[in-house]
């Protein structure tokens, strides 16, 4: 097991009393990283993907137009990296029964939950500190590319390690909602924070 896996195992045990057991790697890498248990009950299958800091520019850029209106433009690097992680997790989760969880361990302070929303929905709501700005990400093709793959994940568990272990949930269906209600002590409406 690597340090990131150990970190997530300890964090989920401490915060949610969920025991993650490592699934042995297969030759074709077509299995998730973990089975998750509450007591003796199998409650989830999970894949862990780590978002490492990138030397390429990431984040959001606010553009002020001539008419004074503003729009937010996501950096393509962050969106591309998240879409790729969702794509890779699809192959590892699809053969296993629900509930399926993608754990995104974020170590990049320039990538945030808004990027995940942008990749997932095709748009993101961004704030410049005063105004909320709708930014279309669908034009970049990331959400189109993973349209058939992203919904295989029932619950996205986002952990901002660089931000004091802030934890957010994004549920995608009733299976994810039920898992969030029964396994995680976080009130949720798609995305949530627990420090």
C-alpha contacts under 8 A as a table, 3 or more apart, distances in Angstrom:
res1	aa1	res2	aa2	distance
1	X	5	X	6.20
1	X	6	X	6.79
2	X	5	X	5.43
2	X	6	X	6.42
3	X	6	X	5.10
3	X	7	X	6.04
4	X	7	X	4.98
4	X	8	X	6.25
4	X	50	X	7.63
5	X	8	X	5.26
5	X	9	X	6.07
5	X	48	X	7.48
6	X	9	X	5.09
6	X	10	X	6.15
7	X	10	X	5.34
7	X	11	X	6.13
8	X	11	X	4.97
8	X	12	X	6.03
9	X	12	X	5.52
9	X	13	X	6.18
9	X	19	X	6.94
9	X	20	X	5.64
10	X	13	X	5.18
10	X	14	X	6.06
11	X	14	X	5.17
11	X	15	X	5.98
12	X	15	X	5.27
12	X	16	X	5.36
12	X	17	X	6.41
12	X	18	X	5.56
12	X	19	X	7.13
12	X	20	X	7.74
13	X	16	X	5.64
13	X	17	X	4.33
13	X	18	X	4.77
13	X	19	X	5.55
13	X	20	X	7.69
14	X	17	X	5.88
14	X	18	X	7.95
16	X	183	X	6.86
16	X	184	X	5.84
16	X	185	X	6.67
17	X	38	X	6.67
18	X	36	X	6.27
18	X	37	X	5.64
18	X	38	X	5.21
18	X	39	X	7.92
18	X	183	X	7.60
19	X	36	X	5.53
19	X	37	X	5.05
19	X	38	X	6.37
19	X	39	X	7.77
20	X	34	X	5.76
20	X	35	X	5.67
20	X	36	X	4.44
20	X	37	X	6.39
21	X	34	X	5.31
21	X	35	X	5.29
21	X	36	X	6.30
21	X	37	X	7.88
22	X	33	X	5.76
22	X	34	X	4.61
22	X	35	X	6.63
23	X	31	X	7.46
23	X	32	X	6.92
23	X	33	X	5.43
23	X	34	X	5.21
23	X	35	X	6.71
24	X	33	X	7.68
25	X	29	X	6.15
25	X	31	X	6.94
25	X	33	X	7.72
26	X	29	X	5.03
26	X	30	X	6.57
26	X	31	X	6.81
27	X	30	X	7.94
29	X	92	X	6.86
30	X	91	X	5.92
30	X	92	X	4.53
30	X	93	X	7.57
30	X	95	X	7.69
31	X	91	X	7.67
31	X	92	X	4.44
31	X	93	X	6.32
31	X	95	X	7.46
31	X	96	X	7.63
32	X	35	X	7.97
32	X	45	X	6.73
32	X	46	X	5.77
32	X	47	X	4.74
32	X	48	X	7.90
32	X	89	X	7.54
32	X	92	X	4.83
32	X	93	X	5.54
33	X	45	X	7.86
33	X	46	X	6.04
33	X	47	X	4.91
33	X	48	X	6.42
34	X	45	X	5.75
34	X	46	X	5.07
34	X	47	X	6.44
35	X	42	X	7.02
35	X	43	X	7.80
35	X	44	X	5.92
35	X	45	X	4.61
35	X	46	X	6.30
36	X	42	X	5.90
36	X	43	X	5.68
36	X	44	X	4.95
36	X	45	X	5.98
36	X	46	X	7.21
37	X	40	X	6.11
37	X	41	X	5.35
37	X	42	X	4.52
37	X	43	X	5.38
37	X	44	X	7.07
38	X	41	X	5.41
38	X	42	X	6.70
38	X	43	X	6.61
38	X	183	X	7.85
43	X	99	X	7.03
43	X	179	X	7.73
44	X	98	X	6.68
44	X	99	X	4.97
44	X	100	X	5.88
44	X	101	X	6.88
45	X	93	X	7.44
45	X	96	X	7.18
45	X	97	X	7.51
45	X	98	X	7.11
45	X	99	X	6.34
45	X	100	X	5.03
45	X	101	X	6.10
46	X	93	X	7.45
46	X	100	X	5.83
46	X	101	X	4.54
46	X	102	X	5.66
46	X	103	X	6.75
47	X	89	X	6.35
47	X	92	X	7.21
47	X	93	X	7.10
47	X	101	X	6.43
47	X	102	X	5.05
47	X	103	X	6.00
48	X	102	X	6.11
48	X	103	X	4.72
48	X	104	X	6.11
48	X	105	X	7.24
49	X	85	X	6.54
49	X	89	X	8.00
49	X	102	X	7.44
49	X	103	X	6.20
49	X	104	X	5.11
49	X	105	X	6.22
50	X	104	X	5.78
50	X	105	X	4.65
50	X	106	X	5.94
50	X	107	X	7.27
51	X	81	X	7.97
51	X	82	X	7.99
51	X	104	X	6.95
51	X	105	X	6.04
51	X	106	X	4.72
51	X	107	X	5.66
51	X	108	X	6.22
52	X	106	X	6.77
52	X	107	X	5.20
52	X	108	X	5.49
53	X	107	X	6.14
53	X	108	X	4.27
53	X	109	X	7.39
53	X	110	X	7.82
54	X	57	X	7.37
54	X	58	X	7.59
54	X	108	X	7.27
56	X	77	X	6.94
57	X	75	X	6.98
57	X	77	X	7.03
58	X	74	X	7.82
58	X	75	X	5.20
58	X	76	X	7.47
58	X	77	X	5.98
58	X	78	X	5.61
58	X	110	X	5.61
58	X	111	X	6.66
59	X	74	X	6.17
59	X	75	X	5.51
59	X	78	X	6.97
59	X	110	X	4.98
59	X	111	X	5.89
59	X	112	X	7.95
60	X	72	X	6.32
60	X	73	X	5.68
60	X	74	X	4.51
60	X	75	X	5.81
61	X	72	X	5.60
61	X	73	X	5.13
61	X	74	X	6.27
61	X	75	X	7.23
62	X	70	X	6.67
62	X	71	X	5.77
62	X	72	X	4.46
62	X	73	X	6.27
62	X	128	X	7.20
63	X	70	X	5.55
63	X	71	X	5.41
63	X	72	X	6.19
63	X	73	X	7.36
64	X	68	X	6.00
64	X	69	X	5.89
64	X	70	X	4.51
64	X	71	X	6.74
65	X	68	X	5.30
65	X	69	X	5.39
65	X	70	X	5.95
65	X	71	X	7.91
66	X	69	X	7.36
70	X	133	X	7.00
71	X	133	X	5.80
71	X	134	X	6.88
71	X	135	X	6.34
72	X	126	X	6.50
72	X	133	X	6.34
72	X	134	X	7.05
72	X	135	X	5.36
73	X	135	X	6.29
73	X	136	X	7.94
74	X	78	X	7.82
74	X	79	X	7.53
74	X	115	X	7.58
74	X	135	X	7.66
74	X	137	X	7.26
75	X	78	X	6.04
75	X	79	X	6.98
76	X	79	X	5.21
76	X	80	X	5.91
76	X	140	X	7.61
77	X	80	X	5.19
77	X	81	X	6.17
78	X	81	X	5.26
78	X	82	X	6.32
78	X	111	X	6.18
78	X	115	X	6.77
79	X	82	X	5.28
79	X	83	X	6.09
79	X	115	X	5.95
79	X	116	X	7.39
79	X	118	X	7.42
79	X	119	X	6.04
79	X	142	X	6.87
80	X	83	X	5.16
80	X	84	X	6.13
80	X	142	X	6.58
81	X	84	X	5.18
81	X	85	X	6.35
82	X	85	X	5.06
82	X	86	X	6.29
82	X	115	X	7.67
82	X	116	X	6.68
82	X	119	X	7.19
83	X	86	X	5.15
83	X	87	X	6.10
83	X	119	X	6.29
83	X	142	X	6.01
83	X	143	X	7.31
83	X	146	X	6.89
84	X	87	X	4.92
84	X	88	X	6.11
85	X	88	X	5.13
85	X	89	X	6.10
86	X	89	X	5.13
86	X	90	X	6.24
86	X	102	X	7.88
86	X	146	X	7.46
86	X	149	X	7.32
86	X	150	X	6.33
87	X	90	X	5.31
87	X	91	X	7.27
87	X	146	X	6.36
87	X	149	X	6.43
87	X	150	X	7.46
88	X	91	X	5.81
88	X	92	X	6.94
89	X	92	X	5.02
89	X	93	X	6.01
89	X	102	X	7.13
90	X	93	X	5.29
90	X	94	X	5.69
90	X	149	X	5.74
90	X	150	X	7.32
90	X	152	X	6.63
90	X	153	X	7.60
91	X	94	X	5.74
91	X	95	X	7.62
92	X	95	X	7.08
93	X	96	X	5.55
93	X	100	X	6.55
93	X	152	X	7.46
93	X	153	X	7.68
94	X	97	X	7.70
94	X	152	X	6.55
96	X	100	X	7.74
97	X	100	X	7.14
98	X	154	X	7.48
98	X	175	X	7.43
99	X	153	X	7.84
99	X	154	X	6.01
99	X	155	X	7.78
99	X	175	X	6.21
99	X	176	X	6.70
99	X	179	X	7.19
100	X	152	X	7.19
100	X	153	X	5.21
100	X	154	X	5.29
100	X	155	X	6.62
100	X	176	X	7.98
101	X	153	X	5.65
101	X	154	X	5.98
101	X	155	X	4.92
101	X	156	X	5.74
101	X	157	X	6.92
102	X	153	X	6.33
102	X	155	X	6.56
102	X	156	X	4.95
102	X	157	X	6.10
103	X	156	X	6.06
103	X	157	X	4.68
103	X	158	X	6.00
103	X	159	X	7.46
104	X	156	X	7.30
104	X	157	X	6.08
104	X	158	X	4.82
104	X	159	X	6.14
105	X	158	X	6.19
105	X	159	X	4.91
105	X	160	X	6.34
105	X	161	X	6.68
106	X	109	X	7.77
106	X	111	X	7.58
106	X	112	X	7.99
106	X	158	X	7.14
106	X	159	X	5.84
106	X	160	X	4.86
106	X	161	X	5.88
106	X	162	X	7.13
107	X	160	X	6.54
107	X	161	X	5.71
107	X	162	X	5.38
108	X	111	X	5.56
108	X	162	X	7.10
109	X	112	X	7.22
109	X	162	X	6.51
109	X	163	X	7.84
111	X	114	X	7.96
111	X	115	X	6.53
112	X	115	X	5.58
112	X	116	X	7.13
113	X	116	X	5.09
113	X	117	X	6.33
113	X	158	X	7.38
113	X	168	X	8.00
114	X	117	X	4.98
114	X	118	X	6.07
114	X	124	X	6.17
114	X	125	X	7.32
114	X	126	X	7.45
115	X	118	X	4.92
115	X	119	X	6.20
115	X	124	X	7.40
116	X	119	X	5.18
116	X	120	X	6.00
117	X	120	X	5.01
117	X	121	X	5.72
117	X	122	X	7.51
117	X	123	X	7.08
117	X	124	X	6.06
118	X	121	X	5.45
118	X	122	X	5.03
118	X	123	X	4.64
118	X	124	X	4.75
118	X	136	X	7.62
118	X	137	X	5.64
118	X	138	X	7.69
118	X	143	X	7.64
119	X	122	X	5.59
119	X	123	X	7.41
119	X	137	X	6.81
119	X	138	X	7.58
119	X	142	X	5.77
119	X	143	X	4.89
120	X	143	X	5.61
120	X	150	X	6.98
121	X	124	X	7.55
121	X	138	X	7.75
121	X	143	X	6.63
122	X	136	X	6.14
122	X	137	X	4.83
122	X	138	X	4.06
122	X	139	X	7.76
122	X	142	X	7.64
122	X	143	X	5.45
122	X	144	X	7.86
123	X	134	X	6.87
123	X	135	X	5.46
123	X	136	X	4.24
123	X	137	X	4.80
123	X	138	X	6.24
124	X	134	X	5.77
124	X	135	X	5.20
124	X	136	X	6.50
124	X	137	X	7.04
125	X	132	X	6.31
125	X	133	X	5.56
125	X	134	X	4.65
125	X	135	X	6.24
126	X	132	X	5.51
126	X	133	X	5.00
126	X	134	X	6.25
126	X	135	X	7.02
127	X	130	X	6.59
127	X	131	X	5.40
127	X	132	X	4.41
127	X	133	X	5.87
128	X	131	X	5.73
128	X	132	X	6.88
128	X	133	X	7.74
136	X	139	X	6.42
137	X	140	X	5.59
137	X	141	X	7.40
137	X	142	X	7.40
137	X	143	X	7.66
138	X	141	X	5.32
138	X	142	X	6.47
138	X	143	X	5.88
138	X	144	X	6.83
141	X	144	X	5.10
141	X	145	X	6.10
142	X	145	X	5.29
142	X	146	X	6.70
143	X	146	X	5.39
143	X	147	X	5.85
144	X	147	X	5.15
145	X	148	X	7.98
146	X	149	X	4.99
146	X	150	X	5.69
147	X	150	X	5.92
147	X	151	X	7.50
148	X	151	X	6.64
148	X	152	X	7.80
149	X	152	X	5.66
149	X	153	X	7.89
150	X	153	X	5.99
151	X	154	X	6.64
151	X	172	X	6.52
153	X	156	X	6.82
153	X	172	X	7.23
154	X	171	X	5.95
154	X	172	X	5.29
154	X	173	X	6.00
154	X	174	X	7.99
154	X	175	X	6.13
154	X	176	X	4.42
155	X	169	X	6.81
155	X	170	X	5.66
155	X	171	X	4.48
155	X	172	X	6.14
155	X	176	X	4.86
155	X	177	X	7.76
155	X	179	X	7.86
155	X	180	X	7.69
156	X	169	X	5.73
156	X	170	X	4.97
156	X	171	X	6.33
157	X	167	X	7.10
157	X	168	X	6.00
157	X	169	X	4.94
157	X	170	X	6.68
158	X	167	X	5.67
158	X	168	X	5.06
158	X	169	X	6.28
159	X	165	X	5.83
159	X	166	X	5.84
159	X	167	X	4.65
159	X	168	X	6.57
160	X	163	X	5.25
160	X	164	X	6.91
160	X	165	X	5.08
160	X	166	X	5.16
160	X	167	X	6.41
161	X	164	X	5.80
161	X	165	X	4.51
161	X	166	X	6.99
162	X	165	X	6.90
163	X	166	X	6.00
164	X	195	X	6.79
165	X	195	X	6.10
166	X	193	X	5.96
166	X	194	X	5.50
166	X	195	X	4.66
167	X	192	X	6.96
167	X	193	X	5.07
167	X	194	X	5.06
167	X	195	X	6.51
168	X	191	X	5.40
168	X	192	X	4.27
168	X	193	X	4.65
168	X	194	X	6.79
169	X	180	X	7.72
169	X	188	X	6.93
169	X	190	X	6.14
169	X	191	X	4.65
169	X	192	X	5.25
169	X	193	X	7.50
170	X	189	X	7.72
170	X	190	X	4.26
170	X	191	X	4.67
170	X	192	X	7.45
171	X	174	X	7.92
171	X	176	X	4.96
171	X	177	X	5.79
171	X	180	X	7.62
171	X	189	X	7.93
171	X	190	X	5.12
171	X	191	X	7.55
172	X	176	X	6.07
172	X	177	X	7.60
172	X	190	X	7.57
173	X	176	X	5.32
173	X	177	X	6.30
174	X	177	X	4.82
174	X	178	X	6.03
175	X	178	X	5.20
175	X	179	X	6.21
176	X	179	X	5.05
176	X	180	X	6.06
177	X	180	X	5.10
177	X	181	X	6.13
178	X	181	X	5.08
178	X	182	X	6.06
179	X	182	X	5.18
179	X	183	X	5.59
179	X	184	X	7.40
180	X	183	X	5.55
180	X	184	X	5.15
180	X	185	X	7.78
180	X	186	X	7.50
180	X	188	X	7.45
181	X	184	X	6.24
181	X	185	X	7.45
181	X	186	X	7.88
181	X	187	X	7.69
182	X	185	X	7.99
186	X	192	X	6.91
186	X	193	X	7.35
186	X	194	X	6.56
187	X	192	X	6.93
188	X	191	X	6.13
188	X	192	X	5.50
189	X	192	X	6.97
